[in-house]
Amino acid sequence: RRAPTRRADAPLTRRHAFGGLKFENPFDDRPGATVGRLQIALANEDMAATRMVATCADAFEKDRSRSALPKFLADVATELQRQADAWLYASASSERFDPGAVERYAHEDAYETLVNFEAAKFEVERTPSAADLEQTAAGVRGMCVVTLVAAIEGDRQDIFEGAAASEASLRTALRTLAAASGVRGGDAIYNAEVLWTPSSADEALFKDEMLLDFPELLAL
């Protein structure tokens, strides 16, 4: 399995990149929080899906601004919409936390549990650049699974509920998640993680193995 490497400035306790930047207790108006996951399996001919995520990751790694993480989440969600013709399977889940639970950091626990659950499916953590993939991707077939995990301000279960029921629902979920990532310059996104496999042309992911590792995926 392949997954992104950890960001240099992320906490050492985290296994994967693209997290650990928010969670600043920005709950003055006690909005509560939602932790959700969108997961999509799509055709990956010539590593097109992998290269798409790698390109977004390259841009993210070069951006040290406060808005880099929510922008990365929005960029991947938007690019996934553009590859709708390649969608094959999807799944979604979410959990809502009231302000009292947020005060006890229950949303952080749920977020970390969900990220670690997904990260445990990966055997190797590395992220070849988009340029590296361009040189090795020709002729590669199979699928790519992209997982978006986010902790979002307020009750945003509307983004995730029923998202895997149809292509139209999934398109709406991705569009709404991208929009939520831009609220107040990205401050509505408390934390986020993007994981994908394969990240290298060295391995291809096919249906039987994919469904074994990601049994929650449903055919679109």
C-alpha positions as a Markdown table, in Angstrom:
| # | Residue | x | y | z |
|---|---|---|---|---|
| 1 | Arg | 0.0 | 0.0 | 0.0 |
| 2 | Arg | 1.1 | 3.6 | -0.5 |
| 3 | Ala | 0.2 | 6.7 | 1.3 |
| 4 | Pro | 1.6 | 10.2 | 1.8 |
| 5 | Thr | 4.6 | 10.9 | 3.9 |
| 6 | Arg | 4.3 | 12.9 | 7.1 |
| 7 | Arg | 4.7 | 16.7 | 6.8 |
| 8 | Ala | 7.9 | 17.9 | 8.4 |
| 9 | Asp | 6.1 | 20.2 | 10.8 |
| 10 | Ala | 3.4 | 17.7 | 11.8 |
| 11 | Pro | 3.5 | 16.1 | 15.3 |
| 12 | Leu | 5.7 | 13.0 | 15.5 |
| 13 | Thr | 2.8 | 11.0 | 16.9 |
| 14 | Arg | 1.0 | 11.2 | 13.6 |
| 15 | Arg | 1.7 | 8.6 | 10.9 |
| 16 | His | 0.5 | 10.6 | 7.9 |
| 17 | Ala | 0.8 | 14.0 | 6.5 |
| 18 | Phe | -1.7 | 16.8 | 6.0 |
| 19 | Gly | -3.0 | 17.0 | 9.6 |
| 20 | Gly | -2.2 | 18.3 | 13.0 |
| 21 | Leu | -2.5 | 22.0 | 12.0 |
| 22 | Lys | -5.8 | 23.1 | 13.4 |
| 23 | Phe | -7.5 | 22.0 | 16.7 |
| 24 | Glu | -7.0 | 25.4 | 18.3 |
| 25 | Asn | -10.2 | 25.3 | 20.3 |
| 26 | Pro | -11.9 | 28.0 | 18.1 |
| 27 | Phe | -15.3 | 27.4 | 19.8 |
| 28 | Asp | -16.2 | 30.7 | 21.2 |
| 29 | Asp | -19.8 | 30.5 | 19.8 |
| 30 | Arg | -20.0 | 26.8 | 20.7 |
| 31 | Pro | -20.8 | 25.5 | 17.3 |
| 32 | Gly | -20.0 | 21.8 | 17.9 |
| 33 | Ala | -18.2 | 19.8 | 15.2 |
| 34 | Thr | -18.6 | 17.0 | 12.7 |
| 35 | Val | -16.0 | 14.4 | 11.8 |
| 36 | Gly | -16.6 | 12.8 | 8.4 |
| 37 | Arg | -15.0 | 10.6 | 5.8 |
| 38 | Leu | -15.5 | 10.4 | 2.0 |
| 39 | Gln | -13.9 | 7.6 | 0.1 |
| 40 | Ile | -13.9 | 7.0 | -3.6 |
| 41 | Ala | -12.4 | 4.3 | -5.8 |
| 42 | Leu | -11.9 | 5.3 | -9.4 |
| 43 | Ala | -10.3 | 3.9 | -12.5 |
| 44 | Asn | -6.6 | 4.7 | -12.6 |
| 45 | Glu | -5.5 | 4.2 | -16.2 |
| 46 | Asp | -2.0 | 5.5 | -16.7 |
| 47 | Met | -2.1 | 6.5 | -13.0 |
| 48 | Ala | -4.3 | 9.4 | -13.8 |
| 49 | Ala | -6.1 | 9.5 | -10.5 |
| 50 | Thr | -2.9 | 9.0 | -8.5 |
| 51 | Arg | -1.2 | 11.8 | -10.5 |
| 52 | Met | -4.1 | 14.1 | -9.8 |
| 53 | Val | -3.8 | 13.7 | -6.0 |
| 54 | Ala | 0.0 | 13.9 | -6.2 |
| 55 | Thr | -0.2 | 17.2 | -8.1 |
| 56 | Cys | -2.4 | 18.6 | -5.3 |
| 57 | Ala | 0.0 | 17.3 | -2.7 |
| 58 | Asp | 3.0 | 18.8 | -4.4 |
| 59 | Ala | 1.3 | 22.3 | -4.2 |
| 60 | Phe | 0.4 | 21.7 | -0.6 |
| 61 | Glu | 3.9 | 20.8 | 0.4 |
| 62 | Lys | 5.1 | 24.1 | -1.0 |
| 63 | Asp | 2.5 | 26.2 | 0.8 |
| 64 | Arg | 3.2 | 27.0 | 4.5 |
| 65 | Ser | 0.3 | 29.4 | 4.9 |
| 66 | Arg | -2.5 | 28.8 | 7.4 |
| 67 | Ser | -5.0 | 28.1 | 4.6 |
| 68 | Ala | -2.8 | 25.4 | 3.0 |
| 69 | Leu | -4.5 | 22.4 | 4.6 |
| 70 | Pro | -8.2 | 23.4 | 3.8 |
| 71 | Lys | -7.1 | 24.5 | 0.3 |
| 72 | Phe | -5.5 | 21.1 | -0.3 |
| 73 | Leu | -8.7 | 19.4 | 0.8 |
| 74 | Ala | -10.8 | 21.6 | -1.5 |
| 75 | Asp | -8.4 | 21.0 | -4.4 |
| 76 | Val | -8.6 | 17.2 | -4.1 |
| 77 | Ala | -12.4 | 17.4 | -3.7 |
| 78 | Thr | -12.7 | 19.6 | -6.8 |
| 79 | Glu | -10.3 | 17.4 | -8.9 |
| 80 | Leu | -12.3 | 14.3 | -7.9 |
| 81 | Gln | -15.4 | 15.9 | -9.3 |
| 82 | Arg | -13.6 | 16.5 | -12.6 |
| 83 | Gln | -12.9 | 12.7 | -12.8 |
| 84 | Ala | -16.5 | 11.7 | -12.3 |
| 85 | Asp | -16.4 | 9.5 | -15.4 |
| 86 | Ala | -13.8 | 7.3 | -13.6 |
| 87 | Trp | -15.8 | 6.8 | -10.4 |
| 88 | Leu | -16.5 | 3.1 | -9.5 |
| 89 | Tyr | -17.2 | 2.8 | -5.8 |
| 90 | Ala | -17.7 | 5.1 | -2.9 |
| 91 | Ser | -18.5 | 5.2 | 0.9 |
| 92 | Ala | -19.1 | 7.9 | 3.4 |
| 93 | Ser | -19.6 | 8.2 | 7.2 |
| 94 | Ser | -19.8 | 11.0 | 9.8 |
| 95 | Glu | -20.4 | 11.7 | 13.4 |
| 96 | Arg | -21.7 | 14.9 | 15.0 |
| 97 | Phe | -20.3 | 16.3 | 18.3 |
| 98 | Asp | -22.2 | 18.8 | 20.4 |
| 99 | Pro | -20.4 | 21.6 | 22.1 |
| 100 | Gly | -20.1 | 19.7 | 25.4 |
| 101 | Ala | -18.4 | 16.8 | 23.6 |
| 102 | Val | -16.1 | 19.3 | 21.8 |
| 103 | Glu | -15.1 | 20.7 | 25.2 |
| 104 | Arg | -14.0 | 17.2 | 26.1 |
| 105 | Tyr | -12.1 | 16.9 | 22.8 |
| 106 | Ala | -14.2 | 14.0 | 21.8 |
| 107 | His | -14.1 | 15.2 | 18.2 |
| 108 | Glu | -10.3 | 15.0 | 18.2 |
| 109 | Asp | -10.4 | 11.5 | 19.5 |
| 110 | Ala | -12.9 | 10.5 | 16.8 |
| 111 | Tyr | -10.9 | 12.2 | 14.1 |
| 112 | Glu | -7.6 | 10.5 | 15.2 |
| 113 | Thr | -9.3 | 7.1 | 15.5 |
| 114 | Leu | -10.7 | 7.4 | 11.9 |
| 115 | Val | -7.4 | 8.6 | 10.4 |
| 116 | Asn | -5.5 | 5.8 | 12.2 |
| 117 | Phe | -8.0 | 3.2 | 11.0 |
| 118 | Glu | -7.5 | 4.2 | 7.4 |
| 119 | Ala | -3.7 | 4.6 | 7.8 |
| 120 | Ala | -3.4 | 1.1 | 9.1 |
| 121 | Lys | -4.4 | -0.2 | 5.7 |
| 122 | Phe | -1.2 | 1.1 | 4.2 |
| 123 | Glu | 2.1 | -0.9 | 4.4 |
| 124 | Val | 4.4 | 1.8 | 3.1 |
| 125 | Glu | 4.3 | 5.6 | 3.4 |
| 126 | Arg | 5.8 | 7.5 | 0.5 |
| 127 | Thr | 4.7 | 10.1 | -2.0 |
| 128 | Pro | 6.5 | 10.3 | -5.3 |
| 129 | Ser | 6.1 | 13.7 | -7.0 |
| 130 | Ala | 3.8 | 14.3 | -9.9 |
| 131 | Ala | 6.9 | 14.6 | -12.1 |
| 132 | Asp | 8.1 | 11.2 | -11.0 |
| 133 | Leu | 4.8 | 9.6 | -11.7 |
| 134 | Glu | 4.6 | 11.2 | -15.1 |
| 135 | Gln | 7.8 | 9.2 | -16.1 |
| 136 | Thr | 6.5 | 5.8 | -14.8 |
| 137 | Ala | 2.7 | 5.8 | -15.2 |
| 138 | Ala | 2.3 | 4.8 | -18.8 |
| 139 | Gly | 0.4 | 1.5 | -19.2 |
| 140 | Val | -0.5 | 1.1 | -15.5 |
| 141 | Arg | -4.1 | -0.1 | -15.0 |
| 142 | Gly | -6.2 | -0.8 | -11.9 |
| 143 | Met | -7.9 | 1.5 | -9.4 |
| 144 | Cys | -7.1 | 4.3 | -7.0 |
| 145 | Val | -8.8 | 4.7 | -3.7 |
| 146 | Val | -8.8 | 8.3 | -2.3 |
| 147 | Thr | -9.9 | 9.0 | 1.3 |
| 148 | Leu | -10.8 | 12.4 | 2.6 |
| 149 | Val | -11.2 | 12.7 | 6.4 |
| 150 | Ala | -12.1 | 16.1 | 7.9 |
| 151 | Ala | -13.1 | 17.6 | 11.2 |
| 152 | Ile | -15.4 | 20.5 | 10.4 |
| 153 | Glu | -17.0 | 23.3 | 12.5 |
| 154 | Gly | -20.7 | 22.9 | 13.3 |
| 155 | Asp | -23.2 | 20.3 | 12.2 |
| 156 | Arg | -22.1 | 19.3 | 8.7 |
| 157 | Gln | -23.4 | 15.7 | 8.5 |
| 158 | Asp | -25.3 | 17.0 | 5.5 |
| 159 | Ile | -22.1 | 16.7 | 3.5 |
| 160 | Phe | -21.6 | 13.0 | 4.2 |
| 161 | Glu | -25.1 | 11.5 | 4.7 |
| 162 | Gly | -26.1 | 9.6 | 1.6 |
| 163 | Ala | -23.0 | 10.7 | -0.3 |
| 164 | Ala | -22.3 | 7.2 | -1.6 |
| 165 | Ala | -25.9 | 6.5 | -2.7 |
| 166 | Ser | -25.5 | 7.8 | -6.2 |
| 167 | Glu | -23.1 | 9.7 | -8.5 |
| 168 | Ala | -25.3 | 12.8 | -8.1 |
| 169 | Ser | -25.1 | 12.6 | -4.3 |
| 170 | Leu | -21.3 | 12.1 | -4.4 |
| 171 | Arg | -20.9 | 15.0 | -6.7 |
| 172 | Thr | -22.9 | 17.2 | -4.3 |
| 173 | Ala | -20.9 | 16.0 | -1.3 |
| 174 | Leu | -17.6 | 16.8 | -2.9 |
| 175 | Arg | -18.8 | 20.2 | -4.1 |
| 176 | Thr | -20.1 | 21.0 | -0.6 |
| 177 | Leu | -16.9 | 19.8 | 1.1 |
| 178 | Ala | -14.8 | 22.0 | -1.2 |
| 179 | Ala | -17.1 | 25.0 | -0.4 |
| 180 | Ala | -16.9 | 24.3 | 3.4 |
| 181 | Ser | -13.1 | 24.3 | 3.1 |
| 182 | Gly | -13.2 | 28.0 | 2.0 |
| 183 | Val | -15.4 | 29.3 | 4.8 |
| 184 | Arg | -13.6 | 32.1 | 6.7 |
| 185 | Gly | -10.4 | 31.4 | 4.8 |
| 186 | Gly | -10.4 | 27.8 | 5.8 |
| 187 | Asp | -10.9 | 28.2 | 9.5 |
| 188 | Ala | -14.1 | 26.0 | 9.5 |
| 189 | Ile | -11.8 | 23.1 | 8.8 |
| 190 | Tyr | -10.3 | 22.1 | 12.1 |
| 191 | Asn | -8.2 | 19.2 | 10.7 |
| 192 | Ala | -8.1 | 17.1 | 7.6 |
| 193 | Glu | -6.2 | 14.2 | 6.0 |
| 194 | Val | -6.0 | 12.9 | 2.5 |
| 195 | Leu | -4.8 | 9.3 | 1.9 |
| 196 | Trp | -4.6 | 7.5 | -1.4 |
| 197 | Thr | -3.4 | 4.2 | -2.8 |
| 198 | Pro | -1.5 | 3.4 | -4.9 |
| 199 | Ser | 0.8 | 6.4 | -4.8 |
| 200 | Ser | 3.5 | 4.7 | -7.0 |
| 201 | Ala | 3.5 | 3.0 | -10.4 |
| 202 | Asp | 5.4 | 0.2 | -8.7 |
| 203 | Glu | 2.1 | -1.3 | -7.6 |
| 204 | Ala | -1.4 | -1.5 | -9.1 |
| 205 | Leu | -4.6 | -2.0 | -7.1 |
| 206 | Phe | -7.2 | -4.2 | -8.5 |
| 207 | Lys | -10.8 | -4.9 | -7.6 |
| 208 | Asp | -10.4 | -8.1 | -5.4 |
| 209 | Glu | -7.7 | -6.6 | -3.2 |
| 210 | Met | -9.4 | -3.2 | -3.1 |
| 211 | Leu | -12.7 | -4.7 | -1.7 |
| 212 | Leu | -10.7 | -6.8 | 0.8 |
| 213 | Asp | -9.0 | -3.7 | 2.2 |
| 214 | Phe | -12.0 | -1.3 | 1.8 |
| 215 | Pro | -15.1 | -3.5 | 2.4 |
| 216 | Glu | -17.2 | -0.4 | 3.1 |
| 217 | Leu | -17.0 | 0.7 | -0.5 |
| 218 | Leu | -20.3 | 0.4 | -2.5 |
| 219 | Ala | -20.6 | 0.3 | -6.3 |
| 220 | Leu | -22.0 | 3.5 | -7.8 |
